């Protein structure tokens, strides 16, 4: 355990940030699961929104999110 006050604070912040990041990742996974079950425009929009949020919070690189969004759009287009 940290002894110095600033190290204690950094440890608390790390716990909060990890929890928040996991929450966003869970949201992406659930949106992806919904999309795979029913690939329509509504679920595609929700999935793309979750990817955009992850990019905004620096959890995912912009090009990674773009690639995944394009792949999802391709699946949705084929399912029409």
N, C-alpha and C positions, 0 to 999 in steps of 0.2 A: 504494500500500500504506500501511496505517496505520503511524504512527510511535509513538504513545503506547501504553503497555502495555494500558490498558483498551480502546482501540480495536482492538488486535490480538485481545484475548480476545473482544470483541463480534463480530469478523469470523469467528473460529473457531466461535462459537456459532451464528451465522447459517448457516454451512455445514452444521453438524450438524442444525439445525432444518429447513432446507430439505430435506435428505436424508430425514429422518424423515417430513415432511409428504408428500413425493412417494411414499414407501412406502405411506402410508395411502391416498393417492389412487389408486395402482395397485391396491391391494386392492379398493377400491370398484369400479373399472373392471372388474376381472376377475370380481368377484361379479355385477356387472350383466350382463356378457357371458354368464356361466353361466345366469343367470336368464332372459335373453332366449332362449337356446337351449332351455332346458327350464323353463318357468314352473310349478314345483311348490312345495309348502309348504316343503320343505327349503331350496331355493335362495332362496325369499322370506325365510325366517328369517335366512339368512346375509347377504343383502343388507341387510336391516333392521339387523342387528347392526353391519355396517360403517358404515352411516349414523350409528348411535348413537355409535360410536367417534369418528367425525369431528366430531360435535357436542361430545363430551366434550373433545376436543383443540382445540376452537375453530377447526377448519378449515372448518366449515360452520355457517350459522345454523340454529337449531332449527326454524324454520318451513320453511326450504328442505328440510331432511331430512324433516320431517313430510309435506310435499307430495309429495316423491319416493316415500316409503314408501307413501303412500295410493295413488298412481298404480300402483305395483308390485302392491299388494294387489288393485287393481281388475283388472289384467291377469291375475293368478293366479286370481282368482275366475272370470273369463270363460273361462279355459283349462280349468277343471275339467270 
